[in-house]
Amino acid sequence: MKPMKPKTTCMKRILTLGAVTGVLALSCFLLRAQNEPICQPPVITTQPASQTRTQYQNVSFSVAIAPAATTPVSYQWRANGVNLVDGDRISAAATPTLTIFELTPSDAGDYTVVVSNSCVNGVVTSSNAHLAVDAVNPTDNPDGDDANNLTELLRGRNHLAAQGTVPDSGNHINLQVFTPLE
């Protein structure tokens, strides 16, 4: 529901001094209907949380606002102060929950969201949520078996699955298989 504009009412103050009568001042005040909604700027009740992920995993950041905020409310996620736009790996950059797929080390940084509506002072920016992205080293052996990440990849075993990210979890995994030249 769009807030109604308040009505302005003005009153003349009459000054009477003996036989001389004149207008001394014109004062105005606002009248607001009792049922008329007051414009409520957004208030962030849940800030986005800092996170650490491994390269190729997905990450989501969320924000929540007080339900009393006047609608419509708009959202704009930013990475290191730059507005994000939906694309191949970024989803929902203009919603309360941002998702980034298949993280790379360059995705590391500070994420914020600007929440706004049409009220006076209707713009608020969240606190920074820091994203750390651990690069996958092909010579690491995170699962402690007899093979490092590169060896597992060549054997057809996905090291990310060994770390708990499974294909049916909704995570996007790109796998490139190289055949040796003969």
C-alpha positions in Angstrom: 0.0 0.0 0.0 1.4 3.4 -1.0 1.6 5.9 1.8 -0.8 8.8 1.5 0.5 12.4 1.6 -0.4 14.2 4.8 -2.8 17.2 4.4 -1.5 20.6 5.3 -3.8 22.9 7.2 -3.0 26.6 7.8 -4.5 28.9 10.4 -4.4 32.6 10.5 -3.6 34.2 13.9 -5.5 37.4 14.4 -4.1 40.1 16.5 -6.5 42.6 18.0 -5.1 45.6 19.7 -7.9 48.0 20.6 -9.4 49.2 17.3 -6.6 47.8 15.2 -7.0 44.3 13.9 -4.5 42.5 11.6 -2.9 39.2 10.6 0.2 38.6 12.7 1.3 35.2 11.5 0.3 32.4 9.3 1.2 29.0 10.9 0.8 25.7 9.2 0.8 22.2 10.6 0.3 18.7 9.2 -2.7 16.6 9.8 -2.4 12.9 9.4 -5.3 10.5 9.4 -5.1 7.9 12.2 -5.2 5.0 9.8 -2.7 6.4 7.3 0.5 4.3 7.2 3.8 6.0 8.2 6.7 5.4 5.8 9.1 3.0 7.6 12.7 2.8 6.2 14.3 -0.7 6.1 16.1 -1.9 9.2 18.5 -4.8 8.9 17.8 -7.4 11.6 20.2 -10.1 10.3 23.5 -9.1 8.8 25.3 -11.3 6.2 27.9 -13.6 7.8 31.6 -13.9 6.9 32.5 -17.3 5.4 35.4 -19.4 4.2 35.0 -21.7 1.2 37.2 -23.9 -1.0 37.7 -23.1 -4.6 34.9 -24.5 -6.8 32.4 -24.6 -4.0 29.3 -22.3 -3.9 28.5 -19.6 -1.3 25.4 -17.7 -0.3 25.0 -14.5 1.6 21.7 -13.5 3.2 20.2 -10.4 4.9 16.9 -10.0 6.7 15.0 -6.8 7.4 12.3 -5.8 9.9 8.9 -6.7 8.5 7.6 -3.2 9.2 9.6 -1.7 6.4 7.4 0.1 3.8 7.3 -1.9 0.5 8.5 -2.2 -2.1 12.1 -2.8 -0.9 15.0 -3.2 -3.2 18.3 -5.0 -2.7 21.7 -4.5 -4.4 24.6 -6.8 -3.5 28.2 -5.5 -3.8 31.6 -7.0 -3.8 34.4 -4.7 -2.6 32.0 -1.8 -3.2 31.1 -2.7 -6.8 27.5 -3.6 -7.7 27.1 -7.3 -8.7 25.0 -8.3 -11.7 23.4 -11.7 -12.3 25.4 -13.8 -14.7 27.0 -17.3 -15.2 28.2 -17.6 -11.7 26.3 -14.9 -9.8 22.6 -15.4 -9.0 20.0 -13.1 -7.3 22.2 -10.0 -6.9 19.0 -7.9 -6.4 17.3 -10.2 -3.7 17.8 -10.8 0.0 20.0 -13.9 -0.8 23.0 -13.7 -3.1 24.6 -17.0 -4.5 28.0 -17.3 -6.2 28.7 -20.6 -7.9 32.1 -22.3 -8.6 34.2 -19.9 -6.5 37.6 -18.8 -7.6 40.3 -17.1 -5.5 39.4 -13.8 -7.1 35.9 -14.0 -5.5 37.5 -13.4 -2.1 36.7 -10.0 -0.5 34.1 -8.0 1.3 30.4 -8.4 0.4 27.6 -5.9 1.4 24.0 -5.3 0.4 22.3 -2.0 0.0 18.6 -2.2 1.1 16.3 0.7 0.1 12.8 1.9 -0.2 11.0 5.2 -1.0 11.1 6.6 2.6 13.2 9.6 3.6 16.4 8.0 5.0 15.2 4.8 3.3 18.7 3.5 2.4 20.8 1.3 4.6 24.0 -0.7 3.9 24.8 -4.0 5.7 28.0 -4.6 7.5 30.8 -6.3 5.6 30.7 -10.1 5.2 34.2 -11.3 4.3 34.6 -14.2 2.0 37.9 -16.2 2.1 38.4 -18.7 -0.8 41.0 -21.4 -0.2 42.6 -22.4 -3.5 42.8 -26.1 -4.4 46.4 -27.2 -4.6 46.9 -30.2 -6.9 49.6 -31.6 -4.7 47.6 -31.5 -1.4 46.1 -34.6 0.1 43.1 -33.3 2.1 41.5 -36.7 2.6 44.7 -38.4 3.9 44.6 -41.3 1.5 47.5 -42.5 -0.7 46.8 -40.0 -3.5 47.0 -36.2 -3.9 44.3 -34.1 -5.6 45.9 -34.4 -9.0 46.3 -38.1 -8.8 42.7 -38.5 -7.6 41.5 -36.4 -10.5 43.5 -38.5 -13.0 42.1 -41.7 -11.4 38.6 -40.3 -11.9 38.0 -39.6 -8.2 36.9 -36.0 -7.4 38.8 -34.5 -4.5 35.9 -32.1 -3.8 33.6 -35.1 -3.0 36.2 -36.3 -0.5 35.9 -32.9 1.2 32.1 -33.2 1.4 30.8 -31.4 -1.6 28.8 -33.9 -3.5 27.3 -33.5 -7.0 23.7 -34.0 -5.8 24.0 -31.2 -3.3 23.2 -28.5 -5.9 26.8 -27.5 -6.2 28.1 -26.9 -9.7 31.4 -28.8 -10.5 33.3 -28.3 -13.7 35.5 -31.3 -14.5 38.0 -31.3 -17.4 39.5 -34.6 -18.4 42.7 -34.5 -20.4 43.7 -37.5 -22.4 47.5 -37.9 -22.7 48.9 -37.6 -26.3 50.3 -40.8 -27.7 
